[in-house]
Amino acid sequence: VKHLLDEGFKQIAFLNGSPQYSNSIDRLQGYQKALLEAGLPLDVNLLFEGNYSRTSGYEAAAKLWEMRSEVEAVFAANDRMAIGLMQGLRERGWVAGRDFAVIGCDDSDAAKLSDPPLSSIAVPFYEMGKQAARAVLASVGQGETEHQLQVKLPTQVRVRQSSRNWRAL
């Protein structure tokens, strides 16, 4: 969201996953925090929900299309939804990186291969798994049956064509 704000976008929609998942809650809080820090109000009309599938992003495109005059950019909670959204909007004549900006999350291989290439947040999945495995093994060794681990790992924005503000150039 900060990247989109830095590109000059102010009307940023959010396509999130189901609130039953903790990462959906975390990403919503991050979206809200970035808007707050930029002095922008939260517009609940710009909040959309999918289920982390490409199909749900594609279906969200119909809703977003109806609000296209109110949206300059979209932060999608994962790459699959972002790619589905881009496909659905392209079919309506609205192209990412030209008519609106979009950024996903996960930096999947599909992000690099999409048309246009999708900007995405690189998440350190390997390191997450490694730390989780260490925590489980340590808790088993101590006879614990329940263990909660919360660690924040660094992420990195991979800027590609989908999130550039061509109007600002």
C-alpha positions in Angstrom: 0.0 0.0 0.0 2.9 2.3 0.8 4.3 1.6 -2.7 1.0 2.6 -4.3 0.9 5.7 -2.2 4.4 6.6 -3.2 3.4 6.2 -6.8 0.8 9.0 -6.2 -2.4 6.9 -5.9 -4.9 7.9 -3.3 -8.0 5.8 -4.1 -6.7 2.4 -3.2 -9.1 -0.6 -3.0 -8.3 -3.7 -1.0 -9.1 -7.2 -2.2 -8.7 -9.4 0.9 -9.2 -13.1 1.8 -11.7 -14.4 4.3 -11.4 -12.8 7.8 -11.3 -16.3 9.3 -7.6 -16.4 8.3 -5.1 -14.5 10.5 -3.1 -13.3 7.5 -6.3 -11.6 6.2 -6.6 -9.7 9.5 -2.9 -8.8 9.4 -3.2 -7.5 5.8 -6.3 -5.5 6.5 -4.6 -3.9 9.5 -1.6 -3.1 7.3 -3.8 -1.5 4.7 -5.6 0.6 7.3 -2.3 1.6 8.9 -0.8 2.8 5.6 -3.9 4.9 4.8 -3.9 6.4 8.3 -0.2 7.3 8.1 -0.9 8.9 4.7 -3.8 10.9 6.2 -6.4 9.2 4.1 -9.8 8.0 5.3 -10.8 4.3 5.2 -13.6 3.9 2.7 -15.4 0.6 3.4 -16.8 0.7 -0.1 -13.3 0.0 -1.4 -13.0 -3.3 0.7 -13.6 -6.5 -1.3 -13.4 -10.1 -0.2 -12.3 -13.1 -2.1 -11.1 -16.5 -1.0 -7.4 -16.4 -2.2 -8.3 -18.0 -5.5 -7.8 -16.6 -9.0 -11.5 -17.2 -9.6 -12.5 -15.0 -6.7 -10.2 -12.2 -8.0 -11.8 -12.6 -11.4 -15.3 -12.4 -9.8 -14.3 -9.3 -7.8 -13.4 -7.6 -11.2 -17.2 -7.2 -11.9 -17.7 -5.3 -8.6 -14.6 -3.2 -9.0 -15.5 -2.4 -12.6 -18.8 -0.8 -11.4 -16.7 1.5 -9.1 -13.8 2.2 -11.5 -14.3 5.9 -11.3 -13.6 5.7 -7.6 -10.5 3.4 -7.8 -7.0 4.2 -9.0 -5.2 1.2 -7.5 -5.8 -2.2 -5.8 -3.8 -4.0 -3.1 -4.7 -7.7 -3.4 -3.9 -10.0 -0.4 -2.3 -12.6 -2.8 -1.1 -12.9 -6.3 -3.7 -15.4 -7.4 -6.5 -12.9 -6.6 -4.6 -10.0 -8.2 -4.1 -12.0 -11.4 -7.7 -13.0 -11.6 -8.7 -9.4 -11.0 -6.4 -8.2 -13.8 -7.9 -10.8 -16.2 -11.4 -9.8 -15.4 -10.8 -6.1 -15.7 -8.8 -6.6 -19.0 -11.8 -8.3 -20.5 -13.7 -5.1 -19.7 -11.0 -3.0 -21.3 -9.3 -1.8 -18.1 -5.6 -2.7 -18.2 -3.3 -2.9 -15.1 -0.4 -0.5 -15.4 -2.3 1.7 -17.8 -5.8 2.3 -16.4 -5.2 1.3 -12.8 -2.4 -0.1 -10.6 -2.4 -3.4 -8.8 0.0 -5.1 -6.4 -0.3 -8.6 -5.0 1.3 -10.5 -2.2 3.6 -13.7 -2.3 5.8 -12.9 -5.3 4.7 -16.2 -7.0 6.2 -17.4 -10.3 2.8 -16.4 -11.9 3.4 -12.8 -10.8 6.5 -12.6 -13.0 4.7 -14.3 -16.0 1.4 -12.4 -15.8 0.5 -9.7 -18.4 1.5 -7.2 -17.4 4.0 -8.5 -14.9 2.5 -8.2 -11.4 4.2 -6.1 -8.7 4.1 -8.2 -5.5 5.3 -8.4 -2.0 8.0 -11.1 -1.6 7.2 -13.2 1.6 10.0 -15.3 3.0 8.1 -18.6 3.0 11.1 -20.8 3.4 12.3 -18.9 6.5 8.8 -19.0 7.9 8.7 -22.8 7.6 12.1 -23.2 9.1 11.3 -21.1 12.1 7.9 -22.9 12.6 9.6 -26.3 12.4 12.2 -25.2 15.0 9.5 -24.0 17.3 7.5 -27.3 17.0 10.6 -29.4 17.5 11.6 -27.3 20.6 8.1 -27.6 22.1 7.9 -31.4 21.5 11.3 -31.7 23.2 10.0 -29.9 26.2 6.8 -31.9 26.4 4.6 -29.0 25.4 1.3 -29.8 23.6 0.5 -26.2 22.6 2.8 -23.5 21.5 2.3 -20.2 19.9 5.0 -18.4 17.9 4.8 -15.0 16.4 7.7 -13.7 14.5 7.9 -10.8 12.1 10.1 -11.5 9.1 11.2 -8.9 6.5 9.3 -8.6 3.2 10.3 -6.9 0.0 8.3 -5.1 -2.6 9.0 -6.4 -6.1 8.0 -3.5 -8.4 6.9 -4.5 -11.9 4.7 -3.0 -14.6 1.3 -3.5 -13.0 1.8 -0.9 -10.2 3.5 2.0 -12.0 1.6 5.3 -12.3 2.0 6.1 -15.9 -0.1 9.2 -15.5 2.6 10.7 -13.2 5.4 10.3 -15.8 
